[in-house]
């Protein structure tokens, strides 16, 4: 039996209820673990989050080799977002963890343990299984564990006793929550309460979940301040523009329909650049980010022949290659053949007879986002010159 919490994006489960006997629970799980470890079958009664982790990780027996002190210090210093949250984690979790006979573990987005805080008795035990500062605890390193599973699932996870892949961890319970930067949707680390399996409690899962969400609220607020500072410290153009930080978060815009974040190409430089969803734009670097403006230049679309499903966009002497799916290629071919345009019903011939109109429109929308400004609607038609290449 499990206690369930409804997380922000998914159902998360505690490993046992407040009234369950941890020792009896561990004994029942031991047989399930042995059944899996001795073969390839995962018993159907295994909790889904654990079954998925066992499937991903396998029963690994790799040696755990921690980083040296210099490398640990470098990782801490390079991850300012996580380092700035350490005091919050200590304030919210360390005292309660100590009272419960647990330690607080803070790891980065790569799974490296960067801080281990708590009672010395617990820390001595964790030293014995390699659960130490500088060790990496992804599923691919040590099999199923709280940190690795939380990183993979992107939700809080509690791993109890023999749910761990490695037998030396079967006397432990680890309750972990990922910390995700809401502005970039990127994982920055994980927080974990770890101790003897006899200390397991469903409230631990609710606690780390709550603190992780509080940390994400801080990250969101700090991001908003950075975006405000970026807007206020740069002189904005009179023309239509988008002002973004290096990760593509939008601080300000005029004349463009944008969301909170856009996708910037890797290695963006000043000059003309093809920006997904917007086409060819002028790019200018400013303190803290980039200003993007329209190029107002003539585009040409080259449809290549042969088996390759790709097109070439020619703009001001530059060429951008765009690969298309089979369906998008078929749509484009029809539009080339019908320059006056086609309605949704006329394009329906590319789909099975009973395909809903909303499905067709969604596919057309995806193609238009790949070729921004090149396909008009009502009817759907190409609005740039098209020629066929070799």
N, C-alpha and C positions, 0 to 999 in steps of 0.2 A: 504493500500500500504506500502511496506517496501523497505528499501535500503539494498542491499545485498553486503557483502564482501566475497571474497573467502579466507578462512583461510588456514593454512597449511595442514589441514586434512579434513575439512568439510566446508560446506556453513554456514556462520553465518549471522544473520539478525538483523538489527536495528529495534526497535519497531515502528518507524515512520520516515517519511521523514523530511527534513529540513523545508519544507513549510507547513507541516500539523499543524493544530491548536491543541495543547495539550488538551485543555478543551473539544473540540468536540470529539477527539480521546478517552478520558477517558469516556465520556458519552456513546459512542458506545460500549466500552468494558464492561461497567457496566452491560448491559443487558446480555452479554455473560457469565459474571461471575455469575450472579444470576441464569441463566439457569443451569449452572453446579453445583453451590453450593446447589441448592434446589433439585437436583436429581443426577443421575449418568451419564447423557448424556453430552458429550462435543461437543458443536457446531462445525461443520466442518470448519467454517471460522476462528476458533482460530488458531493462528500461531502454526506450528508443534512443535517447541521447548517448547512452553507453554502448548500445549495439552499433550505432553509427561510428563511434570512436574506435571500437574494437575492429570494425571493418577497415577503417582508414589506416590505423596504426599498426596492427598486428602485435605479436608478443615479442617486443624488442629487448635485446640484452646488450646494447651498446654500452661501452664505458662512458661515464660522465666525467668530462675533463673541464673544470672551470677555467675561465679567463684569469689572467694575472691582474694585479691591483691597478696597474697603469691602464689596461684596456677597460676595466670596469669604470674607472674615473672618466675616461674619454667618452664612454657611452652615456654616463650621467650628464656630463657637460654638453653633449651634442643633442640631448633630448630635453630642451628647456620646457616644453609643454608638460612633460611628465614630472620633471624635477620641481616645477612650480606647484604641483599638486601634492607633493609628499607631505607637507605640513597639514593639509586638509585630511589626508588619509590617516595620519597619526592621531590627529585630534578626534576624528570620528570613530576610529576602529581600535587603536592600540590598547587603550585602557580596558575595553570590553574583551578584546582578544586575550589579554593577560589574565583577566579574571576567569575566563573560560578555559585556561590552559592551552591557548592557541598562540601562534605567532602570526604576525602580519608580514606578508611577502608582496613586494612590488616588482613587477617584471615589465620589460619593454615590449615593443611590437614584434620583435624577433624571438621573444620567449626567453631572453636572458634575465635571470634574477639579478636585480640591481640593489635591492634593499631587503634585508631580513631583520625584523624587529620583534622583540618579545621576550618571554621568559628564557633564561639560560638553559633550563632543563629541557625545554622543547627544542631549542636550537642545537643542543648537543645531540639529541636524537636525530634531528634532520641532517646534521653533518654526516651521520653514519650512512645515509642513503644518497648522499650527493646533492641534497636539496639545500644548496649554499649559494652565497653571492658569487656571481660570475658563471654559474651553470646555466645551460640552456634547456628548457623544459617544454619544448614543443612535442607534439605527438610523434613526429618523425625521429625525435631524439630518445625519448624515454617511454614511448607508448602512451596509453590512456592515462591521463592525469588531469587535475582541475584546470591548471593553466592552459595546457595544450588544447583541451576540449573547448574551453571558453573562447580561445582564440579562433578555433576552427568554426564553432557554431555561431559566434558573434552574439551570444546571449549568456547570462549567468548560468553556471553549472556547478553542481555539487557531486563530487566523486567520492564514494564511500568504500572503505575496506577493499575487499576483493574485486571491486569494480575497476581498480587500478590494474594496469596490464602486468606490472612487475610485482613479484611476490613480496619483495622487501618493503613495498609500500602498502601492503594489505592491512597494516595496523594503523593506517592514517585515514583521516577524512580531510579533503581539500575543497573549499568552497570559493569559487573564483568568479569574478565578473570582468568582462572586457570594458575598457574605457575607450570610447570612440569620439573623435572630434566631429561634432555635428556639422561644422562648416565644410569639411572635406570628405566626410564619411569614412575617414581613414582610422585604423586602429592605432592607438598610441601606446597601449600597454594593458596590463591586467592587475587587479588587486585580489589577494587570496588570504583567507584565514585557514590555517593548517594546524592540525594537532592529532592527538589520539582519536581513533574512531569512536571511543567511548564518549567523546565530547560532542558528537554529532547532534545537531539540532536544526530543524527546518527554519528557525528564525535566523540562522546564520546566512542563509540564502537571501532572505528578505533584506538583511542588513547590508550585505555587500552590494546587492542590486541598488538599494537606495543611495549608498555612498557613490557608486559609479555614476548614477544619474545626476547627483549633485555636482560631481566633478565635470560632467558634460555640460551642465548649466553654466559653470564657471568658464569653461572653454568657449561656449557660445557668447557669453557676455564679453570676454576678452577679445574675441574675434570681431564683435560689433564695434568695440572701441577702436580696433585697428583699422576697420573699414572707414569709420568716421574720420580718423586721423588722416588716412590716405586721401580722402576727398577734400579735407580742409587744407591740406598742405600742398596741394597741386593746383596750378592754374588750369582750369578746364576750357576746352575749345568752345567756340561759338557754334560750330557745326555739330552734326550728329556724332556721338561717340559712345564708347564703353570704357570705363575705368576699372581695371581689375588688379588684384594682387598677383604674385608669382604663381599661385595655385589656381588662378582662374575665378576666385570669388569676386563678385561684382560689388564695387563700392558706390558707383554712380553710373548713370547712362542717360542719354537723350536720343530719341528717335529710333531706338532699337527695342524690339520685344525680347526681353531677356529674363531668365530666371535668376536665382541667387548665385549660380555658378555656371561658368561655361568651360568647355574643354579646350585647353590650349595645347598646341603641338609641342612635342619634346624638342628642346633646344631652340625655343623661340628667339628670334633676333629682330632688330629694327629693320624696317623696310616693308615690303609687301609680303603677306603671308596668307595662306589658305586656312581659315578658321572654321572648323566643323559647325554647321548650322548657320553660318553667315557668309561664307564664300571668301573672296579675296578682299582683304582689308589692309590699310596702312597701319603699321605698328610702330609706336614710339615709346621708348623706355623713359619712365619718370621715377623719382625716388619712391621706392616701395611697390612698384608695379609697372603696368603698361597702360597706355591709352590707344585704343583701337578706333579708327575712323574709316569711312567708306572710301573706296578707290575711285568710284565713278568712271570705271574704265570698261572697255568693250571686251566681252567674253566670247569665245568660240568653243563649241563642243565637238570633239572628234570621237566618232564611234568606230572602234577598231574591228577589223574582220578577223575571222578565224575562231578557234575554240575558246580563247580567253575572254571571259566576261568582264571587260573593263572599258572605261572611257577615259579620254584625255581632255582636261579643261585647259585651254590656252588663254593666257591673260598677260598682257604687257610683256611679251617675250618669255614668260615663264609658263611651265607646263606642270599640271598636277594630275597624277594618275589616280583613278578611283575604281576600286573593284566593286562589282555588283553581284548580287545573288542571282540565281536563275530566274526567279520571279521578277525581280527588278529589271533584269535585262529584257525579258519579254514585254514588260510595260513600256520600256524605253523604245523598243523596236516598233511597237504599235504607234507610239506618239510621233516617231520619225516618219512613219508612213502616212500619218494623218495630221499634217501641220495645222489644220483648222481646229483641231482639238477633238477630244472624245469625252463623253459623259461617263459616269460610273457604270451605268447600265451597259454602255457600249464596250467598256473594258471587262465586263463580267465574263466574257468568253474565255478569259485566261484562268478562271476558277471553276471548280465543280458546280453543277447546276444549283444546288441548294445552299451555296455559300452566302452567309448573311452580308448585307451591304456594309455593315459596320466593319467587318473584316477586310473588305476590299478597300474601304477608305483608310483604314489604319495602315495598310501596306503602301498605299499611295502617299500617305503622310510621311512614312519612313523614307521613301525614295526622295520626296521633296526636301527632306532634311539633309540628305546626302548631297543634293544638288541645289543648295539654297539660291533663290532668286532666278532659277532657270526654268522652273515648271509652274505655270499659272494654273488656277482652278476655274471651274464654271465657264467653259469646260476645261478639262485638263489639257494643257498644250505647252509645248516648248517655246520659250520666248527668247532664245539665243540662237544664233546661226549654228547649223549642224552640218558636218561633212564626214564622209567615211574615209578612214585611213586604210593602210595596207594591213 
